[in-house]
Amino acid sequence: MSIKHKIIYKIFIISVAAAFFILLIFLFWTNRLNVIYSLADDAKYFIGRPINWTYQKISNGIFLIKDAPHLDQEIKDLQLKNLELNNQLIESNLLKKENEQLRLQLGVRVINFIQPIFSTKAIGFSNFSDLILKGGSEDGFFADMIVFGAGNILVGKIIKTLNHQSFVQTIFNPENQIPVKVLPSNSFGFLRVDTFFNLKLELEKNSSKISEGDTVLTSGIDKIYPQNIIIGKVSSIKISDQKLFNEATVEPFWKKDLDSLFFVQSL
């Protein structure tokens, strides 16, 4: 075959391929290609598989061409959304730093680094020992959350919530029996409340010697209150030879002040 014939043959093949490609696009655009494809597939022609491959490729390409304006708008919307999320993240980080600085200034100890710390105010007392706080179940409060004041001072725990109110069993509740430790002697005992709502500390006879002014903190062994939350200080000591325990009176650092700021966090 001469060079001239080879060139003519190649031009012919390219022309046929281009015409076939244009025909496929036309049939697809006029929704006729799928009819031919269905007929060819049902009749099991040998061209069924190539047509299927060509149909899928052309469909994807034309879909992108037809929907290009919509895709461009979606990309712009996603970019705006991403910018908005980045701004929210920056604001969240700033608030987190401000909260950390505020906690340091107020002496608030973080009980659980995963759970948030809520700050709130008191509404009043429901009785002589239970406190009512602003904020309830719809505000993220729930039963067994720990309530403490500035300086890591224990107030009590939430026992019940309403939509926007929480009831707190404070350290003055007569039902309490809080395991505590006394520093610096590291003595262990139980904190109770007498009939006059005074805090009484019961210590074993063989416990290390304690002194007036020693600090009383939660020991954490009951898994109700975390350890090392401050309750108060020893104000007086009563040693008895006839009882199994020595007793001490504890002066609480929280004085039932309703005007102070309260902090709430879960274990």
Buried (B, 14 or more C-beta within 10 A) or exposed (E): EEEEEEEEEEEEEEEEEEEEEEEBBEBBEEEEBEEBBEEBBEEEEEEBEEBEEBBEEBEEEEEEEEEEEEEEEEEEEEEEEEEEEEEEEEEEEEEEEEBEEBBEEBEBBEBEEEBEBBBBEBBEBEEEBBBBBBBBBEBBBBBEBBBBBBEBBBBBBBBBBEEBBBBBBBBBBEEBEBBBBBBEBEBBBBBBBEEEBBBBBBBEEEBEEBEEEBBBBBBBEEEBBBBBBBBBBBBEBEEEEEEEBBBBBBBBBBEBEEEBBBBBBBB
